[in-house]
Amino acid sequence: MTTSGIETADTQTPLDCVPFESQEIQKATKIYGRLSSCTVYLHSIVLDKPSYLLGRSIDCDIVINPSNFPPLSIKSVSKHHFELSCDKDDRAYITDRSKNGTFINSERIDKGLKHALYHGDQIAIGTTSMRIYVYKENEKLLDLPLQLKDYKIVRQLGSGSYGEVWLAFHTTTNKEYAIKKVTKKCENKPNDSCRIDSEVQILQSIKHPCIISIKEVVNSDDAVYMVLEYMGGGELNSLMCASNSPLPENIVKPIFYQILIGIRYLHLRNITHRDIKPANILLQSKQLPAIVKIADFGLSKLIESTSHMYTVCGTLAFVAPEVIDPCYGPYTQQVDVWSLGVVLYTMLSNELPFKSTENGDTRKLILFGELSMTSAPWSFVSSNAKDLIKKMLMRNPEDRLTIHQVADHPWLTKDKVMLEEMKQLLKNNTTSCQHASNGIPPPKKLKIE
């Protein structure tokens, strides 16, 4: 295997990746992307050559052999398994040359035909489960406005239809931050400016150990830059996906508790998040138990005494029935309780309570489907946890537990050990929850001194 182009594994790749020492590239050439390793057996590869061949043959650029691959799986790897190439515009392509197949995002690609690669594509060989690389396009670092000259961009953490999130550090303190750039003008999204203003307003008005904090905001002609607290543990999604089985109840409960008290803090201030889901829950560290914080307030709503919520928004699998069915009329903060219930169900079972391959079917399941807890994982879940989920996923929002009633449920209040551990964990992260809540104390049973 050639040593040119080997780099340290990206720390934002899936949790089963293991970092390797980087090696110098002897000849500087144009880099158009990289293959980020998803296995302990292979190095990550900087793509700086027109083509790469992967397989068991010694003439391949990336040689698969018993020393760098699981012995039981190597039989499914062909001598020339796939070729990766780029065109004059630095667009990457992959071509299958194998007997057992090359898979992109679990879909087998046609043999002998070029298949375009896109940022984040997962590459597997032989079987869909033998995932070896994630393709990542060469990233252009974010240009910061002059007001943020004291920050240096490190790399991109994520992107979406509204903007990008980048890891940066302050050049004086060396402290890491996440800088979120939200573009003001997007096609077919005329209300973006209102959404941005709302997110900034809410973030600047709240302070709680279980809610992401904002350090500063810079407004430019075309975008808003938010300097946010950086959470090195990544999304709750990543923690859940890293395991092939559901998270055990003793791991789930502290995570759920922190999300709960964060949402309760918001509700006490008449703020409804409206997009509670694992992707919007961040962990401060990969070491558990970790501080957990709610993020992404782009869909949040500050409710005035005369205002109502009608907007259909959120992520379908986690959306409450009253959001998608106009028959309910305006909805309330109870939509966050439903979403939190879905998160709890998903953590404990590794599956969604209402999910179909078609959006229309998913909507029907949310509105009319039966909540089931009969699959194998539920035999390991306590009756108190099941009871709480059922009461959080009541279709009628008036029958559903409020966030304060969830906090008083026996599944939490009877676990004195967990409560004391969380009290100490959060106390170490902030002066006190009472100070963070601007004088409004939480219910007595969950009070953090």
Legacy VTK file of the C-alpha trace (Angstrom):
# vtk DataFile Version 3.0
C-alpha trace
ASCII
DATASET POLYDATA
POINTS 449 float
0.000 0.000 0.000
1.403 3.392 -0.903
2.024 5.811 1.961
1.251 8.963 -0.024
-1.968 10.590 1.046
-2.471 8.973 4.441
-3.945 11.325 7.038
-5.102 11.275 10.608
-8.651 9.908 10.808
-11.284 12.634 11.109
-12.664 12.818 14.625
-16.136 13.595 13.271
-16.374 10.312 11.382
-18.409 7.434 12.898
-17.444 6.286 16.393
-15.877 3.014 15.254
-13.076 4.903 13.476
-9.677 4.792 15.122
-7.161 7.576 14.446
-3.794 6.809 12.904
-0.627 8.866 12.795
-0.464 11.164 9.793
2.381 10.886 7.321
3.826 13.622 5.165
2.900 13.756 1.506
6.177 13.883 -0.345
4.885 15.779 -3.358
2.320 18.486 -2.921
-0.541 17.940 -5.385
-4.094 19.158 -5.647
-6.400 17.501 -3.106
-9.992 16.976 -4.209
-11.319 14.945 -1.286
-10.598 12.150 1.136
-11.697 8.695 2.196
-12.321 8.763 5.939
-11.818 5.329 7.479
-14.739 3.621 9.199
-12.740 0.664 10.503
-9.726 0.034 12.695
-8.045 -1.872 9.863
-7.602 0.842 7.247
-6.052 4.305 7.172
-7.896 7.377 5.978
-6.734 8.478 2.519
-6.179 11.972 1.148
-7.228 11.914 -2.505
-4.522 13.671 -4.494
-4.115 11.370 -7.523
-6.346 11.056 -10.617
-7.316 7.476 -9.738
-7.060 4.853 -7.010
-7.594 1.106 -7.229
-8.633 -0.890 -4.159
-8.447 -4.653 -3.893
-6.366 -7.684 -2.847
-3.877 -7.472 -5.709
-0.452 -6.000 -4.867
-0.713 -3.665 -7.866
-3.603 -1.775 -6.180
-3.096 1.635 -4.641
-5.017 0.484 -1.571
-4.114 -3.149 -0.928
-6.482 -5.248 1.175
-4.701 -8.121 2.933
-4.966 -10.136 6.183
-2.799 -7.613 8.026
-5.246 -4.737 7.502
-8.614 -6.459 7.108
-10.748 -8.995 9.032
-9.656 -12.481 7.895
-13.228 -13.760 7.686
-14.295 -10.874 5.453
-11.329 -10.725 3.096
-12.719 -13.570 0.994
-15.464 -11.241 -0.241
-12.893 -8.719 -1.541
-11.875 -9.046 -5.212
-8.323 -8.594 -6.545
-9.511 -5.348 -8.123
-12.605 -4.407 -6.139
-13.324 -0.802 -7.045
-11.677 2.149 -8.760
-12.004 5.723 -7.593
-11.297 8.536 -10.049
-11.896 12.245 -10.578
-12.677 14.375 -13.627
-11.228 17.732 -14.673
-13.645 19.525 -12.339
-12.487 17.401 -9.364
-15.777 15.512 -9.195
-15.131 12.047 -7.695
-16.503 8.811 -9.171
-16.409 5.192 -8.076
-16.544 2.171 -10.403
-17.229 -1.356 -9.184
-14.817 -4.020 -10.545
-15.737 -6.831 -8.164
-17.620 -10.115 -7.975
-19.374 -9.451 -4.654
-20.284 -5.823 -5.174
-19.556 -2.306 -4.017
-22.229 -0.519 -1.999
-22.880 3.210 -1.609
-25.164 4.027 1.323
-26.222 0.335 1.406
-27.218 0.351 -2.295
-25.252 -1.866 -4.673
-23.892 0.078 -7.649
-23.816 -1.293 -11.200
-20.614 -3.081 -12.096
-18.398 -1.324 -14.639
-20.348 1.949 -14.573
-19.097 5.180 -13.019
-21.099 6.283 -10.011
-20.775 9.861 -8.729
-19.679 10.255 -5.113
-21.135 12.937 -2.875
-19.996 14.332 0.441
-20.885 11.883 3.214
-21.409 8.826 0.979
-20.653 5.573 2.820
-18.689 2.946 0.899
-18.993 -0.764 1.709
-17.455 -3.763 -0.077
-18.590 -7.379 -0.343
-21.642 -6.832 1.868
-23.633 -3.797 2.986
-22.344 -4.278 6.542
-18.645 -4.108 5.565
-18.476 -0.316 5.569
-14.880 0.851 5.090
-14.883 4.510 4.068
-16.911 7.717 4.084
-16.176 9.989 1.123
-15.626 13.630 2.020
-15.254 16.432 -0.478
-12.339 18.801 -0.142
-13.556 21.573 2.111
-13.041 25.267 1.566
-12.619 26.922 4.945
-15.193 29.480 5.991
-14.249 33.142 5.521
-15.118 34.967 8.718
-16.122 38.640 8.918
-13.596 41.075 10.374
-15.464 41.192 13.698
-14.504 37.531 14.258
-10.825 37.941 13.396
-9.840 36.428 16.770
-11.214 33.046 15.693
-9.508 30.523 13.444
-11.569 27.982 11.515
-10.492 24.344 11.876
-13.017 22.332 9.855
-16.671 21.964 9.000
-18.922 20.154 11.472
-22.089 20.092 9.378
-24.287 21.844 6.840
-27.938 22.155 5.880
-30.378 24.154 3.799
-30.015 27.177 6.081
-26.254 27.295 6.482
-23.140 25.678 7.902
-21.539 24.912 11.252
-17.741 25.096 11.669
-15.324 24.226 14.425
-13.091 27.152 15.389
-10.816 28.177 18.234
-10.145 31.538 19.820
-6.574 32.535 19.053
-6.010 34.052 22.506
-7.647 31.482 24.778
-7.387 28.429 22.458
-10.937 27.560 23.527
-13.001 25.742 20.896
-16.319 27.070 19.593
-18.885 26.129 16.959
-19.521 28.972 14.524
-22.886 28.749 12.817
-23.300 30.697 9.600
-26.943 31.164 8.607
-27.515 32.535 5.124
-30.149 35.260 4.965
-31.339 34.704 1.410
-32.340 31.192 0.353
-34.537 30.320 -2.583
-38.176 29.644 -1.708
-37.608 30.587 1.945
-38.872 34.164 2.271
-39.170 34.069 6.067
-35.544 33.214 6.773
-34.738 36.613 8.289
-37.533 36.206 10.843
-36.352 32.714 11.669
-32.769 33.897 12.155
-33.830 36.837 14.322
-35.990 34.550 16.440
-33.192 32.031 16.973
-30.722 34.744 17.995
-33.259 36.438 20.274
-34.074 33.179 22.057
-30.445 32.098 22.453
-29.471 35.469 23.872
-32.344 35.446 26.362
-31.718 32.023 27.934
-29.048 30.477 30.118
-29.194 26.896 31.353
-26.647 24.094 31.760
-28.677 21.827 29.458
-29.125 24.350 26.645
-26.424 25.383 24.196
-25.040 28.836 24.959
-24.215 31.636 22.541
-21.102 33.788 22.972
-21.530 36.436 20.305
-23.387 37.275 17.105
-22.157 39.096 14.002
-24.612 40.345 11.387
-23.338 40.813 7.818
-25.142 41.727 4.606
-25.703 38.133 3.523
-25.471 36.051 6.697
-25.572 35.890 10.471
-22.645 34.318 12.325
-23.327 32.824 15.753
-20.431 31.814 17.983
-21.799 28.902 20.002
-20.572 26.612 22.719
-18.767 23.618 21.157
-19.932 20.141 22.182
-17.122 17.670 21.489
-19.248 14.556 22.052
-21.338 15.151 18.928
-25.031 14.455 18.412
-27.158 12.001 20.366
-27.813 10.482 16.931
-24.174 9.423 16.692
-24.243 7.768 20.108
-27.358 5.823 19.150
-26.022 4.817 15.718
-22.684 3.698 17.166
-24.418 0.780 18.830
-26.183 -2.052 17.012
-28.469 -2.450 20.013
-30.652 -0.050 22.022
-29.015 2.045 24.717
-29.349 0.506 28.188
-31.791 2.159 30.549
-29.079 3.324 32.961
-27.460 5.280 30.087
-30.740 6.592 28.695
-32.125 7.983 31.940
-29.413 10.635 32.631
-29.582 11.781 28.999
-33.378 11.996 29.099
-33.300 13.817 32.437
-31.063 16.571 31.092
-33.170 17.070 27.960
-36.237 17.173 30.195
-34.981 19.917 32.522
-33.799 21.906 29.511
-37.250 21.752 27.916
-38.918 22.533 31.235
-36.745 25.644 31.543
-37.875 26.727 28.056
-41.539 26.097 28.823
-41.308 28.191 32.001
-40.248 31.041 29.709
-43.041 30.405 27.194
-40.582 29.042 24.615
-41.528 25.989 22.555
-38.631 24.287 20.776
-40.724 22.477 18.114
-37.868 20.334 16.775
-36.763 18.057 19.606
-34.945 15.081 18.049
-31.623 13.230 18.568
-29.850 15.350 15.928
-30.583 18.472 18.010
-29.283 16.995 21.266
-25.539 17.428 21.764
-23.122 15.729 24.156
-20.247 17.612 25.728
-18.037 14.521 25.718
-17.953 10.985 24.368
-17.251 9.815 27.920
-20.504 8.938 29.696
-22.174 10.261 31.739
-21.785 13.534 29.852
-23.435 16.936 29.926
-26.272 16.962 27.396
-27.562 20.150 25.761
-30.464 21.118 23.512
-29.429 22.912 20.310
-30.862 24.398 17.103
-33.532 26.943 17.974
-34.327 27.828 14.360
-37.900 26.552 14.698
-38.433 27.655 18.285
-41.309 29.943 19.157
-41.599 32.519 21.927
-45.300 32.554 22.754
-46.853 35.846 23.763
-50.103 35.846 25.694
-52.128 36.535 22.535
-50.174 34.416 20.045
-50.950 30.927 18.742
-48.940 28.246 16.988
-50.277 26.877 13.718
-47.150 26.395 11.582
-46.533 22.848 10.375
-42.854 22.374 11.131
-40.357 19.973 12.668
-39.107 16.528 11.673
-41.971 14.228 10.707
-40.989 11.147 12.732
-40.867 13.273 15.908
-43.829 15.600 15.209
-46.936 15.512 17.395
-50.361 14.690 15.858
-51.732 18.188 16.508
-48.984 19.741 14.362
-49.895 17.800 11.226
-53.678 17.608 11.695
-55.471 20.996 11.364
-58.507 19.546 13.160
-56.694 20.151 16.448
-56.507 23.885 15.793
-53.626 25.854 17.326
-51.163 23.703 19.244
-49.313 24.236 22.512
-46.055 23.402 24.277
-47.356 19.851 24.546
-45.785 19.187 21.118
-42.358 19.161 22.818
-43.543 16.503 25.274
-44.606 14.254 22.382
-41.246 14.714 20.628
-39.359 13.969 23.837
-41.446 10.816 24.235
-40.443 9.715 20.733
-36.783 10.355 21.604
-37.109 8.236 24.756
-38.849 5.433 22.848
-36.115 5.501 20.190
-33.227 5.435 22.667
-34.663 2.428 24.510
-35.638 0.379 21.443
-33.396 1.587 18.589
-36.516 2.087 16.490
-39.118 4.785 15.908
-42.636 4.326 17.316
-44.327 5.502 14.100
-42.351 5.049 10.912
-43.104 4.061 7.344
-41.226 4.222 4.064
-43.695 6.809 2.776
-44.301 10.217 4.394
-48.049 9.870 3.934
-48.054 6.528 5.737
-45.938 7.952 8.549
-48.482 10.735 9.043
-51.288 8.165 9.240
-49.333 6.108 11.786
-48.747 9.188 13.950
-52.438 10.071 13.802
-53.984 6.593 14.033
-51.267 3.950 14.497
-51.032 1.749 17.572
-48.089 2.284 19.905
-46.311 -1.052 20.256
-43.772 -2.226 22.825
-43.713 -5.918 21.922
-40.373 -6.197 20.081
-37.416 -7.895 21.784
-35.732 -4.789 23.261
-38.779 -3.929 25.342
-38.395 -7.067 27.465
-35.373 -5.370 29.043
-37.167 -2.052 29.740
-38.750 -1.322 33.115
-42.510 -0.982 33.533
-42.070 2.578 34.817
-40.236 3.616 31.636
-42.953 2.061 29.462
-45.649 3.797 31.499
-43.949 7.163 31.063
-43.643 6.730 27.292
-47.309 5.792 26.937
-48.382 8.878 28.861
-46.097 11.147 26.823
-47.377 9.751 23.525
-51.081 10.294 24.168
-52.570 11.651 20.939
-54.854 14.117 22.645
-52.524 16.840 23.974
-54.890 17.436 26.904
-54.454 13.816 28.009
-50.673 13.954 27.557
-48.412 14.616 30.536
-47.095 18.152 30.796
-43.337 18.627 30.995
-43.697 19.240 34.758
-45.671 16.002 35.208
-42.978 14.140 33.277
-40.433 15.499 35.767
-42.544 14.113 38.622
-42.905 10.619 37.136
-41.677 7.734 39.348
-39.219 6.569 36.679
-37.182 9.666 37.562
-38.144 10.600 41.111
-37.515 7.125 42.564
-33.993 6.947 41.131
-32.244 8.914 43.883
-28.785 7.747 42.790
-29.242 9.077 39.255
-30.642 12.371 40.535
-27.680 12.890 42.852
-25.197 12.045 40.064
-26.887 14.526 37.733
-26.961 17.151 40.472
-23.185 16.884 40.874
-22.508 16.695 37.135
-24.520 19.819 36.388
-23.216 21.626 39.454
-19.685 21.170 38.142
-20.715 22.643 34.800
-22.430 25.772 36.110
-22.816 27.745 39.309
-26.334 26.404 39.803
-29.506 25.683 37.906
-31.313 28.223 40.088
-28.977 30.973 38.884
-29.308 29.725 35.303
-33.076 29.904 35.496
-33.125 33.594 36.445
-34.803 33.024 39.765
-37.517 30.551 38.735
-36.741 27.392 40.697
-37.460 23.953 39.223
-39.906 21.627 40.971
-38.585 20.523 44.351
-37.954 16.888 43.516
-35.527 17.740 40.734
-33.996 20.845 42.256
-30.270 21.239 41.765
-28.661 23.260 44.544
LINES 1 450
449 0 1 2 3 4 5 6 7 8 9 10 11 12 13 14 15 16 17 18 19 20 21 22 23 24 25 26 27 28 29 30 31 32 33 34 35 36 37 38 39 40 41 42 43 44 45 46 47 48 49 50 51 52 53 54 55 56 57 58 59 60 61 62 63 64 65 66 67 68 69 70 71 72 73 74 75 76 77 78 79 80 81 82 83 84 85 86 87 88 89 90 91 92 93 94 95 96 97 98 99 100 101 102 103 104 105 106 107 108 109 110 111 112 113 114 115 116 117 118 119 120 121 122 123 124 125 126 127 128 129 130 131 132 133 134 135 136 137 138 139 140 141 142 143 144 145 146 147 148 149 150 151 152 153 154 155 156 157 158 159 160 161 162 163 164 165 166 167 168 169 170 171 172 173 174 175 176 177 178 179 180 181 182 183 184 185 186 187 188 189 190 191 192 193 194 195 196 197 198 199 200 201 202 203 204 205 206 207 208 209 210 211 212 213 214 215 216 217 218 219 220 221 222 223 224 225 226 227 228 229 230 231 232 233 234 235 236 237 238 239 240 241 242 243 244 245 246 247 248 249 250 251 252 253 254 255 256 257 258 259 260 261 262 263 264 265 266 267 268 269 270 271 272 273 274 275 276 277 278 279 280 281 282 283 284 285 286 287 288 289 290 291 292 293 294 295 296 297 298 299 300 301 302 303 304 305 306 307 308 309 310 311 312 313 314 315 316 317 318 319 320 321 322 323 324 325 326 327 328 329 330 331 332 333 334 335 336 337 338 339 340 341 342 343 344 345 346 347 348 349 350 351 352 353 354 355 356 357 358 359 360 361 362 363 364 365 366 367 368 369 370 371 372 373 374 375 376 377 378 379 380 381 382 383 384 385 386 387 388 389 390 391 392 393 394 395 396 397 398 399 400 401 402 403 404 405 406 407 408 409 410 411 412 413 414 415 416 417 418 419 420 421 422 423 424 425 426 427 428 429 430 431 432 433 434 435 436 437 438 439 440 441 442 443 444 445 446 447 448
